[in-house]
Amino acid sequence: MAYVIAEPCIATCDTACVSVCPVECIHGPLPADEIARIAELPEGERKTRLARLQLYIDPESCISCGACEGECPVDAIFDEDELPAEWQHYREINARFFAQRA
């Protein structure tokens, strides 16, 4: 089983989860250091630059340790078995992100 990042991450992209992941399986469409620089911008500009962006967990690499879950400030990370019904499609969204990178 893997963890899944869902809708609350969109336009937030807080990288605290990236920092605690022991297998480095959390990535986004931008490098983590660039996301961190954007996070320092004023809120309006930050939200504009991060609009429609989120972080993703690679289901093939995730070891289900749960370290990331407690670090997420917007509660966007779920064990795939506990993913709320309205966000079930994020399981596929996370997997597709990594499939497209391959």
Buried (B, 14 or more C-beta within 10 A) or exposed (E): EBBBBBBBBBBBBBBEBBEBBEEEBBBBBBEBEBBBEBBEEEEEEBEEBBEEBBBBBBBEBBEEEEBBBEBBEBEBBBBBEEBEEEBEEBBEBBBEBBEEEE
